[in-house]
């Protein structure tokens, strides 16, 4: 498989409904925990928060979860090297 085809297959698998929903759940749960840890003081004190950073706390766990689930669904982890010679197994 060539690299663009592999990337498309990986993205298509990662965005399939069962993986997308599970990754969304993971992103929300982990994102809430990360936001409480990283921005809890600002949220409870009423001071300003960095909305971009808070959004990334949800997006990154979602992407990691979707990518790892797609990798375990039978797609090759990398493109196999093309052999120029035929190697026969030794008996």
NUPA-380464 format. One record per atom (N, C-alpha, C, O, CB): residue number from 1; x, y, z. Coordinates in nm, 3 decimals. Glycine has a CB too. Layout:
N
{node NUM; {X; Y; Z}},
...
REM end
This chain:
91
{node 1; {0.084; -0.119; 0.000}},
{node 1; {0.000; 0.000; 0.000}},
{node 1; {0.088; 0.124; 0.000}},
{node 1; {0.191; 0.128; 0.067}},
{node 1; {-0.095; 0.000; 0.121}},
{node 2; {0.047; 0.222; -0.074}},
{node 2; {0.123; 0.346; -0.073}},
{node 2; {0.080; 0.430; 0.047}},
{node 2; {-0.025; 0.406; 0.106}},
{node 2; {0.104; 0.423; -0.205}},
{node 3; {0.160; 0.526; 0.081}},
{node 3; {0.137; 0.607; 0.200}},
{node 3; {0.003; 0.683; 0.197}},
{node 3; {-0.067; 0.682; 0.299}},
{node 3; {0.250; 0.704; 0.216}},
{node 4; {-0.036; 0.750; 0.086}},
{node 4; {-0.165; 0.819; 0.087}},
{node 4; {-0.283; 0.722; 0.100}},
{node 4; {-0.382; 0.753; 0.165}},
{node 4; {-0.181; 0.900; -0.040}},
{node 5; {-0.271; 0.605; 0.038}},
{node 5; {-0.379; 0.507; 0.049}},
{node 5; {-0.390; 0.456; 0.192}},
{node 5; {-0.500; 0.440; 0.244}},
{node 5; {-0.357; 0.390; -0.049}},
{node 6; {-0.275; 0.431; 0.255}},
{node 6; {-0.274; 0.385; 0.393}},
{node 6; {-0.333; 0.491; 0.485}},
{node 6; {-0.410; 0.459; 0.576}},
{node 6; {-0.132; 0.350; 0.436}},
{node 7; {-0.298; 0.616; 0.464}},
{node 7; {-0.350; 0.725; 0.547}},
{node 7; {-0.500; 0.739; 0.530}},
{node 7; {-0.572; 0.763; 0.627}},
{node 7; {-0.280; 0.856; 0.512}},
{node 8; {-0.549; 0.726; 0.406}},
{node 8; {-0.693; 0.734; 0.382}},
{node 8; {-0.766; 0.619; 0.449}},
{node 8; {-0.871; 0.639; 0.511}},
{node 8; {-0.722; 0.734; 0.231}},
{node 9; {-0.712; 0.498; 0.438}},
{node 9; {-0.774; 0.381; 0.500}},
{node 9; {-0.776; 0.396; 0.652}},
{node 9; {-0.874; 0.360; 0.717}},
{node 9; {-0.700; 0.253; 0.460}},
{node 10; {-0.668; 0.449; 0.708}},
{node 10; {-0.660; 0.470; 0.852}},
{node 10; {-0.763; 0.573; 0.897}},
{node 10; {-0.832; 0.552; 0.997}},
{node 10; {-0.518; 0.514; 0.892}},
{node 11; {-0.774; 0.684; 0.824}},
{node 11; {-0.872; 0.787; 0.860}},
{node 11; {-1.015; 0.737; 0.845}},
{node 11; {-1.101; 0.766; 0.928}},
{node 11; {-0.853; 0.912; 0.772}},
{node 12; {-1.040; 0.661; 0.739}},
{node 12; {-1.174; 0.606; 0.717}},
{node 12; {-1.212; 0.510; 0.830}},
{node 12; {-1.326; 0.511; 0.877}},
{node 12; {-1.181; 0.533; 0.581}},
{node 13; {-1.117; 0.429; 0.873}},
{node 13; {-1.142; 0.336; 0.983}},
{node 13; {-1.162; 0.412; 1.114}},
{node 13; {-1.251; 0.379; 1.192}},
{node 13; {-1.028; 0.236; 0.997}},
{node 14; {-1.080; 0.512; 1.139}},
{node 14; {-1.089; 0.589; 1.263}},
{node 14; {-1.221; 0.665; 1.274}},
{node 14; {-1.270; 0.689; 1.384}},
{node 14; {-0.972; 0.687; 1.274}},
{node 15; {-1.279; 0.703; 1.161}},
{node 15; {-1.404; 0.779; 1.162}},
{node 15; {-1.527; 0.691; 1.142}},
{node 15; {-1.638; 0.742; 1.127}},
{node 15; {-1.401; 0.885; 1.054}},
{node 16; {-1.509; 0.559; 1.142}},
{node 16; {-1.624; 0.469; 1.133}},
{node 16; {-1.707; 0.485; 1.261}},
{node 16; {-1.652; 0.513; 1.367}},
{node 16; {-1.578; 0.320; 1.113}},
{node 17; {-1.839; 0.467; 1.251}},
{node 17; {-1.925; 0.497; 1.367}},
{node 17; {-1.886; 0.432; 1.500}},
{node 17; {-1.885; 0.502; 1.601}},
{node 17; {-2.063; 0.457; 1.334}},
{node 18; {-1.855; 0.302; 1.505}},
{node 18; {-1.823; 0.247; 1.638}},
{node 18; {-1.695; 0.306; 1.699}},
{node 18; {-1.690; 0.333; 1.819}},
{node 18; {-1.810; 0.097; 1.629}},
{node 19; {-1.593; 0.324; 1.618}},
{node 19; {-1.468; 0.381; 1.669}},
{node 19; {-1.485; 0.527; 1.702}},
{node 19; {-1.433; 0.574; 1.803}},
{node 19; {-1.354; 0.363; 1.566}},
{node 20; {-1.558; 0.601; 1.619}},
{node 20; {-1.581; 0.743; 1.643}},
{node 20; {-1.653; 0.765; 1.776}},
{node 20; {-1.614; 0.852; 1.854}},
{node 20; {-1.662; 0.804; 1.528}},
{node 21; {-1.758; 0.688; 1.801}},
{node 21; {-1.836; 0.705; 1.924}},
{node 21; {-1.752; 0.670; 2.047}},
{node 21; {-1.753; 0.743; 2.146}},
{node 21; {-1.964; 0.617; 1.920}},
{node 22; {-1.679; 0.559; 2.041}},
{node 22; {-1.594; 0.522; 2.154}},
{node 22; {-1.485; 0.625; 2.178}},
{node 22; {-1.455; 0.659; 2.293}},
{node 22; {-1.531; 0.385; 2.131}},
{node 23; {-1.427; 0.676; 2.071}},
{node 23; {-1.323; 0.778; 2.084}},
{node 23; {-1.379; 0.909; 2.138}},
{node 23; {-1.313; 0.979; 2.214}},
{node 23; {-1.254; 0.801; 1.950}},
{node 24; {-1.501; 0.940; 2.098}},
{node 24; {-1.566; 1.061; 2.149}},
{node 24; {-1.589; 1.050; 2.300}},
{node 24; {-1.567; 1.146; 2.373}},
{node 24; {-1.700; 1.084; 2.076}},
{node 25; {-1.634; 0.934; 2.345}},
{node 25; {-1.653; 0.912; 2.489}},
{node 25; {-1.521; 0.926; 2.564}},
{node 25; {-1.514; 0.989; 2.670}},
{node 25; {-1.714; 0.772; 2.515}},
{node 26; {-1.416; 0.867; 2.508}},
{node 26; {-1.285; 0.876; 2.570}},
{node 26; {-1.237; 1.021; 2.574}},
{node 26; {-1.187; 1.067; 2.677}},
{node 26; {-1.184; 0.789; 2.494}},
{node 27; {-1.254; 1.093; 2.463}},
{node 27; {-1.212; 1.232; 2.457}},
{node 27; {-1.283; 1.319; 2.558}},
{node 27; {-1.222; 1.406; 2.619}},
{node 27; {-1.236; 1.286; 2.319}},
{node 28; {-1.414; 1.296; 2.577}},
{node 28; {-1.490; 1.376; 2.673}},
{node 28; {-1.447; 1.344; 2.816}},
{node 28; {-1.424; 1.435; 2.896}},
{node 28; {-1.641; 1.351; 2.656}},
{node 29; {-1.436; 1.215; 2.848}},
{node 29; {-1.398; 1.178; 2.986}},
{node 29; {-1.257; 1.225; 3.020}},
{node 29; {-1.237; 1.289; 3.123}},
{node 29; {-1.406; 1.026; 3.003}},
{node 30; {-1.161; 1.194; 2.935}},
{node 30; {-1.023; 1.234; 2.961}},
{node 30; {-1.009; 1.386; 2.954}},
{node 30; {-0.936; 1.446; 3.033}},
{node 30; {-0.927; 1.166; 2.862}},
{node 31; {-1.079; 1.449; 2.860}},
{node 31; {-1.074; 1.594; 2.846}},
{node 31; {-1.126; 1.666; 2.970}},
{node 31; {-1.069; 1.767; 3.012}},
{node 31; {-1.154; 1.638; 2.726}},
{node 32; {-1.234; 1.615; 3.028}},
{node 32; {-1.286; 1.675; 3.152}},
{node 32; {-1.184; 1.666; 3.265}},
{node 32; {-1.162; 1.763; 3.338}},
{node 32; {-1.417; 1.607; 3.194}},
{node 33; {-1.123; 1.549; 3.278}},
{node 33; {-1.022; 1.532; 3.383}},
{node 33; {-0.903; 1.625; 3.359}},
{node 33; {-0.857; 1.692; 3.452}},
{node 33; {-0.974; 1.385; 3.389}},
{node 34; {-0.854; 1.630; 3.235}},
{node 34; {-0.741; 1.717; 3.205}},
{node 34; {-0.775; 1.864; 3.229}},
{node 34; {-0.692; 1.940; 3.279}},
{node 34; {-0.697; 1.697; 3.060}},
{node 35; {-0.896; 1.905; 3.192}},
{node 35; {-0.935; 2.045; 3.214}},
{node 35; {-0.945; 2.077; 3.363}},
{node 35; {-0.908; 2.186; 3.405}},
{node 35; {-1.069; 2.074; 3.145}},
{node 36; {-0.994; 1.983; 3.442}},
{node 36; {-0.999; 2.007; 3.586}},
{node 36; {-0.859; 2.018; 3.645}},
{node 36; {-0.834; 2.101; 3.732}},
{node 36; {-1.077; 1.896; 3.657}},
{node 37; {-0.768; 1.933; 3.597}},
{node 37; {-0.631; 1.937; 3.648}},
{node 37; {-0.560; 2.064; 3.601}},
{node 37; {-0.496; 2.133; 3.681}},
{node 37; {-0.553; 1.812; 3.601}},
{node 38; {-0.571; 2.095; 3.471}},
{node 38; {-0.495; 2.207; 3.415}},
{node 38; {-0.559; 2.344; 3.436}},
{node 38; {-0.489; 2.444; 3.448}},
{node 38; {-0.477; 2.184; 3.268}},
{node 39; {-0.691; 2.349; 3.442}},
{node 39; {-0.760; 2.479; 3.450}},
{node 39; {-0.858; 2.488; 3.566}},
{node 39; {-0.938; 2.581; 3.573}},
{node 39; {-0.834; 2.505; 3.321}},
{node 40; {-0.852; 2.393; 3.658}},
{node 40; {-0.946; 2.390; 3.769}},
{node 40; {-0.943; 2.516; 3.853}},
{node 40; {-1.047; 2.569; 3.890}},
{node 40; {-0.919; 2.273; 3.857}},
{node 41; {-0.823; 2.566; 3.882}},
{node 41; {-0.811; 2.687; 3.963}},
{node 41; {-0.877; 2.806; 3.894}},
{node 41; {-0.943; 2.887; 3.959}},
{node 41; {-0.663; 2.717; 3.991}},
{node 42; {-0.859; 2.817; 3.764}},
{node 42; {-0.919; 2.929; 3.691}},
{node 42; {-1.071; 2.915; 3.683}},
{node 42; {-1.144; 3.013; 3.691}},
{node 42; {-0.859; 2.939; 3.549}},
{node 43; {-1.118; 2.791; 3.667}},
{node 43; {-1.262; 2.769; 3.660}},
{node 43; {-1.331; 2.799; 3.793}},
{node 43; {-1.438; 2.859; 3.796}},
{node 43; {-1.292; 2.625; 3.618}},
{node 44; {-1.269; 2.757; 3.903}},
{node 44; {-1.331; 2.776; 4.034}},
{node 44; {-1.311; 2.917; 4.088}},
{node 44; {-1.393; 2.964; 4.166}},
{node 44; {-1.275; 2.677; 4.132}},
{node 45; {-1.205; 2.985; 4.047}},
{node 45; {-1.181; 3.123; 4.090}},
{node 45; {-1.256; 3.224; 4.005}},
{node 45; {-1.273; 3.339; 4.045}},
{node 45; {-1.032; 3.153; 4.087}},
{node 46; {-1.300; 3.183; 3.889}},
{node 46; {-1.371; 3.274; 3.801}},
{node 46; {-1.280; 3.361; 3.718}},
{node 46; {-1.325; 3.458; 3.656}},
{node 46; {-1.462; 3.361; 3.880}},
{node 47; {-1.151; 3.328; 3.715}},
{node 47; {-1.058; 3.405; 3.633}},
{node 47; {-1.062; 3.354; 3.490}},
{node 47; {-1.128; 3.254; 3.462}},
{node 47; {-0.913; 3.397; 3.689}},
{node 48; {-0.993; 3.420; 3.400}},
{node 48; {-0.995; 3.384; 3.260}},
{node 48; {-0.930; 3.249; 3.232}},
{node 48; {-0.833; 3.210; 3.297}},
{node 48; {-0.927; 3.490; 3.180}},
{node 49; {-0.984; 3.180; 3.136}},
{node 49; {-0.928; 3.051; 3.095}},
{node 49; {-0.887; 3.059; 2.949}},
{node 49; {-0.936; 3.142; 2.873}},
{node 49; {-1.031; 2.936; 3.117}},
{node 50; {-0.796; 2.973; 2.912}},
{node 50; {-0.752; 2.965; 2.773}},
{node 50; {-0.842; 2.864; 2.701}},
{node 50; {-0.826; 2.743; 2.717}},
{node 50; {-0.601; 2.923; 2.764}},
{node 51; {-0.934; 2.914; 2.621}},
{node 51; {-1.031; 2.827; 2.554}},
{node 51; {-0.965; 2.734; 2.454}},
{node 51; {-1.009; 2.621; 2.436}},
{node 51; {-1.137; 2.910; 2.485}},
{node 52; {-0.861; 2.782; 2.388}},
{node 52; {-0.789; 2.696; 2.294}},
{node 52; {-0.725; 2.577; 2.363}},
{node 52; {-0.731; 2.465; 2.314}},
{node 52; {-0.684; 2.776; 2.221}},
{node 53; {-0.664; 2.603; 2.477}},
{node 53; {-0.602; 2.496; 2.554}},
{node 53; {-0.707; 2.399; 2.607}},
{node 53; {-0.685; 2.278; 2.610}},
{node 53; {-0.521; 2.554; 2.669}},
{node 54; {-0.820; 2.452; 2.649}},
{node 54; {-0.928; 2.365; 2.698}},
{node 54; {-0.982; 2.277; 2.585}},
{node 54; {-1.012; 2.160; 2.608}},
{node 54; {-1.041; 2.449; 2.758}},
{node 55; {-0.993; 2.332; 2.467}},
{node 55; {-1.041; 2.255; 2.353}},
{node 55; {-0.943; 2.144; 2.316}},
{node 55; {-0.982; 2.032; 2.284}},
{node 55; {-1.065; 2.347; 2.232}},
{node 56; {-0.814; 2.177; 2.320}},
{node 56; {-0.712; 2.076; 2.291}},
{node 56; {-0.714; 1.961; 2.391}},
{node 56; {-0.680; 1.848; 2.357}},
{node 56; {-0.574; 2.140; 2.289}},
{node 57; {-0.754; 1.990; 2.515}},
{node 57; {-0.764; 1.885; 2.616}},
{node 57; {-0.872; 1.782; 2.580}},
{node 57; {-0.870; 1.672; 2.634}},
{node 57; {-0.792; 1.946; 2.752}},
{node 58; {-0.964; 1.816; 2.493}},
{node 58; {-1.064; 1.721; 2.444}},
{node 58; {-1.021; 1.658; 2.312}},
{node 58; {-1.042; 1.538; 2.289}},
{node 58; {-1.199; 1.791; 2.427}},
{node 59; {-0.960; 1.738; 2.225}},
{node 59; {-0.926; 1.690; 2.090}},
{node 59; {-0.813; 1.588; 2.093}},
{node 59; {-0.820; 1.486; 2.024}},
{node 59; {-0.887; 1.808; 2.001}},
{node 60; {-0.710; 1.613; 2.172}},
{node 60; {-0.594; 1.523; 2.173}},
{node 60; {-0.631; 1.382; 2.220}},
{node 60; {-0.594; 1.286; 2.153}},
{node 60; {-0.484; 1.580; 2.262}},
{node 61; {-0.702; 1.365; 2.332}},
{node 61; {-0.739; 1.228; 2.370}},
{node 61; {-0.830; 1.160; 2.266}},
{node 61; {-0.820; 1.039; 2.244}},
{node 61; {-0.808; 1.229; 2.505}},
{node 62; {-0.919; 1.237; 2.203}},
{node 62; {-1.003; 1.181; 2.098}},
{node 62; {-0.918; 1.128; 1.984}},
{node 62; {-0.938; 1.016; 1.937}},
{node 62; {-1.103; 1.286; 2.046}},
{node 63; {-0.822; 1.208; 1.938}},
{node 63; {-0.737; 1.167; 1.826}},
{node 63; {-0.651; 1.047; 1.861}},
{node 63; {-0.635; 0.956; 1.779}},
{node 63; {-0.648; 1.282; 1.781}},
{node 64; {-0.595; 1.045; 1.980}},
{node 64; {-0.512; 0.932; 2.022}},
{node 64; {-0.595; 0.805; 2.029}},
{node 64; {-0.551; 0.699; 1.984}},
{node 64; {-0.447; 0.961; 2.159}},
{node 65; {-0.713; 0.816; 2.085}},
{node 65; {-0.800; 0.699; 2.096}},
{node 65; {-0.843; 0.648; 1.959}},
{node 65; {-0.839; 0.528; 1.933}},
{node 65; {-0.923; 0.733; 2.180}},
{node 66; {-0.884; 0.738; 1.871}},
{node 66; {-0.928; 0.697; 1.737}},
{node 66; {-0.813; 0.635; 1.658}},
{node 66; {-0.833; 0.534; 1.590}},
{node 66; {-0.984; 0.817; 1.660}},
{node 67; {-0.695; 0.693; 1.668}},
{node 67; {-0.579; 0.641; 1.596}},
{node 67; {-0.541; 0.502; 1.647}},
{node 67; {-0.516; 0.411; 1.568}},
{node 67; {-0.460; 0.737; 1.610}},
{node 68; {-0.536; 0.487; 1.778}},
{node 68; {-0.495; 0.358; 1.833}},
{node 68; {-0.598; 0.250; 1.804}},
{node 68; {-0.562; 0.135; 1.779}},
{node 68; {-0.472; 0.368; 1.983}},
{node 69; {-0.727; 0.285; 1.808}},
{node 69; {-0.830; 0.186; 1.776}},
{node 69; {-0.824; 0.149; 1.628}},
{node 69; {-0.843; 0.032; 1.594}},
{node 69; {-0.970; 0.239; 1.811}},
{node 70; {-0.799; 0.244; 1.541}},
{node 70; {-0.790; 0.215; 1.398}},
{node 70; {-0.669; 0.128; 1.368}},
{node 70; {-0.676; 0.041; 1.280}},
{node 70; {-0.783; 0.345; 1.316}},
{node 71; {-0.560; 0.149; 1.439}},
{node 71; {-0.439; 0.067; 1.420}},
{node 71; {-0.463; -0.078; 1.457}},
{node 71; {-0.404; -0.167; 1.397}},
{node 71; {-0.323; 0.123; 1.502}},
{node 72; {-0.548; -0.103; 1.555}},
{node 72; {-0.573; -0.239; 1.600}},
{node 72; {-0.681; -0.310; 1.520}},
{node 72; {-0.716; -0.424; 1.549}},
{node 72; {-0.610; -0.239; 1.745}},
{node 73; {-0.735; -0.244; 1.419}},
{node 73; {-0.843; -0.303; 1.339}},
{node 73; {-0.792; -0.373; 1.214}},
{node 73; {-0.868; -0.389; 1.117}},
{node 73; {-0.943; -0.197; 1.299}},
{node 74; {-0.669; -0.414; 1.213}},
{node 74; {-0.619; -0.493; 1.102}},
{node 74; {-0.545; -0.416; 0.995}},
{node 74; {-0.498; -0.477; 0.899}},
{node 74; {-0.729; -0.562; 1.039}},
{node 75; {-0.532; -0.286; 1.007}},
{node 75; {-0.454; -0.211; 0.910}},
{node 75; {-0.306; -0.232; 0.940}},
{node 75; {-0.269; -0.242; 1.057}},
{node 75; {-0.490; -0.060; 0.914}},
{node 76; {-0.223; -0.238; 0.839}},
{node 76; {-0.081; -0.254; 0.866}},
{node 76; {-0.025; -0.132; 0.939}},
{node 76; {-0.063; -0.019; 0.910}},
{node 76; {-0.004; -0.278; 0.736}},
{node 77; {0.064; -0.156; 1.032}},
{node 77; {0.121; -0.047; 1.111}},
{node 77; {0.212; 0.040; 1.026}},
{node 77; {0.225; 0.160; 1.052}},
{node 77; {0.199; -0.102; 1.229}},
{node 78; {0.274; -0.020; 0.925}},
{node 78; {0.360; 0.057; 0.835}},
{node 78; {0.360; -0.012; 0.700}},
{node 78; {0.312; -0.124; 0.686}},
{node 78; {0.506; 0.070; 0.892}},
{node 79; {0.413; 0.056; 0.605}},
{node 79; {0.418; 0.000; 0.470}},
{node 79; {0.531; -0.102; 0.465}},
{node 79; {0.645; -0.069; 0.499}},
{node 79; {0.438; 0.112; 0.362}},
{node 80; {0.502; -0.225; 0.424}},
{node 80; {0.610; -0.324; 0.420}},
{node 80; {0.713; -0.288; 0.314}},
{node 80; {0.680; -0.236; 0.208}},
{node 80; {0.553; -0.462; 0.392}},
{node 81; {0.838; -0.317; 0.345}},
{node 81; {0.946; -0.289; 0.251}},
{node 81; {0.938; -0.385; 0.133}},
{node 81; {0.908; -0.504; 0.151}},
{node 81; {1.085; -0.299; 0.321}},
{node 82; {0.964; -0.335; 0.016}},
{node 82; {0.962; -0.417; -0.104}},
{node 82; {1.097; -0.485; -0.117}},
{node 82; {1.201; -0.420; -0.115}},
{node 82; {0.929; -0.333; -0.231}},
{node 83; {1.094; -0.615; -0.129}},
{node 83; {1.218; -0.692; -0.142}},
{node 83; {1.257; -0.699; -0.289}},
{node 83; {1.173; -0.723; -0.376}},
{node 83; {1.202; -0.833; -0.082}},
{node 84; {1.386; -0.680; -0.315}},
{node 84; {1.434; -0.688; -0.454}},
{node 84; {1.483; -0.827; -0.488}},
{node 84; {1.500; -0.860; -0.606}},
{node 84; {1.547; -0.587; -0.477}},
{node 85; {1.505; -0.910; -0.387}},
{node 85; {1.547; -1.048; -0.412}},
{node 85; {1.452; -1.142; -0.343}},
{node 85; {1.391; -1.108; -0.242}},
{node 85; {1.690; -1.071; -0.363}},
{node 86; {1.440; -1.260; -0.398}},
{node 86; {1.355; -1.360; -0.337}},
{node 86; {1.437; -1.439; -0.236}},
{node 86; {1.540; -1.498; -0.269}},
{node 86; {1.292; -1.453; -0.445}},
{node 87; {1.390; -1.439; -0.114}},
{node 87; {1.458; -1.516; -0.010}},
{node 87; {1.378; -1.643; 0.012}},
{node 87; {1.258; -1.637; 0.040}},
{node 87; {1.473; -1.434; 0.123}},
{node 88; {1.443; -1.754; 0.000}},
{node 88; {1.377; -1.882; 0.025}},
{node 88; {1.413; -1.928; 0.165}},
{node 88; {1.528; -1.917; 0.207}},
{node 88; {1.419; -1.989; -0.081}},
{node 89; {1.314; -1.980; 0.237}},
{node 89; {1.345; -2.025; 0.372}},
{node 89; {1.440; -2.145; 0.370}},
{node 89; {1.434; -2.230; 0.282}},
{node 89; {1.216; -2.061; 0.447}},
{node 90; {1.526; -2.147; 0.467}},
{node 90; {1.618; -2.259; 0.477}},
{node 90; {1.552; -2.371; 0.554}},
{node 90; {1.475; -2.348; 0.647}},
{node 90; {1.750; -2.217; 0.545}},
{node 91; {1.584; -2.491; 0.514}},
{node 91; {1.521; -2.608; 0.577}},
{node 91; {1.616; -2.672; 0.672}},
{node 91; {1.582; -2.772; 0.735}},
{node 91; {1.475; -2.709; 0.473}},
REM end
